[in-house]
Amino acid sequence: MPGLETAALPDRLSQWDCRNNRLAWRGLVSDGFIDAVKAARSRYGADRIAVVVGTSTSSIGASEEAYTRLDPDGRYPADLRRPIIHTPHSIGNFVQHALGLEGTSVTVATACSSSAKVFAQAERMIRCGLADAAVVGGVDTLCGSVLFGFNSLELVSPDRCQPFDVARRGINLGEAAGFALLEREAFAGSWLLGYGESNDAHHMSSPHPEGRGARLALQAALKLAAIQPGEIDYINLHGTASHKNDEVEALVVAETFPESTFASSTKGWTGHTLGAAGIVEAAISLLALEHGVLPGTLNLDTPDPACGPQIQRENAQRDARRALSFSFGFGGSNCVLAFGRSDLGAAR
Amino acid sequence: MKSIGPLAIEGIAFWSSRLPGWDIARSVIRGEQPAPAAPSSRPAPALLAPTERRRAPDTVAVALEVASRACESAGLAPAALPSVFASTHGDLAISDHMCATLASAPTLISPIKFHNSVHNAAAGYWSIGTGSTAPYTAISAFHYTFAAGLLETAIQVISGEQPVLYVAFDIEAKGALATVAPSRGLLGVALALSLSPKNLSRRMTLRVQDGAAATAATSPAAALVADNALAPCLPLFECLAKDQAAGIDLALSDNKILSVTLD
């Protein structure tokens, strides 16, 4: 993400200044989000809006930098002696203070499912009456741990990533920040119809070969939303372009959905934004519903034999009322979100 | 403010380097016995295969130990339980190792260290070891981590109408990271919470309230865990050790407390 190095946070937030929180700030000031939160703050009160945000590595990049500039006594350089940016909750704490909120604030860190699971946690908080609204979202920026870590696992493509392509060679890493304001009742906007969470209980960095956890999360989301697979118009797949993920995911989709369901991976455009992938793809799914434009799969030339007719290459203009977004992460953590268009009404 | 509960505390587990196990911790809290003179070496959870037991990071060793013990004491099968894993700083030793390696020889990052560095590593090993496909989550909330995790667990019990396992842990910081994220020794705690109490289980009600003053730990155990990042959990376990009705306040944010009433 260009320009973050020279885009320091406003003075009042300088305590949280680091590359990851700068990207978070860029997200918060986009698309009128801060104004929407301000309006919610005056409706509900600052202490009735929870913050639940996801990340994979938060601002560990700041700790990595400190280790390259340790003083002769082995201590952090003076400019980085700020404990809040060297702990996973850096992002949740920053978002809460940046938005002037005073309720609970939690950072969810379940690798690449993080900012999908935030919707589930926030919905439960609101349903139980502990908040009237919640700021959910996710932020991840590139850092050495992720760059060299994914390379050590040989999961990074030397070329552009090609989700679901027979010749795919791995993921492209991406950076992103995204946020959503979740409310029980809204004057406008789409609906969170349901969600499903599960674990593979299989392997730390490889998906279950039959997609056991993915299927469980999908079934749970459909059940909570009280909808059938045939009622789903669009699926934003996890589709990382890693060999294993795409094969397993393609099988699950082919076996669960009718041929008419339109499914795609948008990671050809965004790369894999890790802990931010959930919110990025939730936002894309919501845009697809709102505009009736379903994104295809960039860089998909020859589909893997595991792909059913659901997985589409080209964008399409099509009326769509319900969408799913799939997010799967290290540690076997899975989350599926179900969204409905604004005119649909809440499922429950 | 809305209350949550009552919830039944079906299982309790505690492990710290100076108080290795809930039975010892409870006796020391009650003043019935002195703490062991020397710290214990880390626990070796039976859930892991012997080779994995040696290789497992400290976070995984202490988290799986208390998770298993809480399920045992609750008489609940781990595989069926959703779980909430909370840790202030995650694996401080692996973070130090990763940062030091990146600063000196980045291409030497090990794939196993990398996948063990995720905040949900302990939760992942727990689900693999128990075969549990029930959802877990892994969270952090800096100084408010223990209270935030307890609240999320209680919310899951109420909204899912089923027992949920809560596991919280922090380990010893290493290297330069220890100067900005200080934490000493290992400390892990776990609770199994449910809606329908068995005869002997204690009941807990939670309330989110205005306030910033958390209850201070006062027992002889306080000094033994005070320098671990998860030390804010201790007042709750002091109450649990003394079998009497009590209330304590845990800090939940800069200006909110989580009031816990035990009957």
Interface residues (C-beta under 8 A of the other chain):
Chain A: D47 S56 I60 S63 E64 A66 Y67 T68 L70 G74 R75 Y76 L80 R81 R82 P83 I84 H86 T87 P88 H89 G92 N93 Q96 E102 G103 T104 S105 V106 T107 V108 A109 T110 A111 K117 Q121 R124 M125 R127 C128 G129 L130 G144 S145 F148 G149 F150 N151 S152 L153 E197 S198 N199 D200 A201 H202 H203 M204 S205 R212 G213 L216 G329 F330 G331 G332 S333
Chain B: K2 I4 S87 T88 H89 G90 S95 M98 C99 A100 L102 A103 P106 T107 I109 S110 P111 F114 H115 N116 S117 V118 H119 N120 A121 A123 G124 Y125 S127 I128 T130 G131 S132 T133 A134 P135 Y136 T137 A138 I139 S140 A141 F142 Y144 T145 A148 L151 E152 I155 Q156 I158 S159 G175 A176 L177 T179 V180 A181 V208 D210 L252 S253 D254 N255 K256
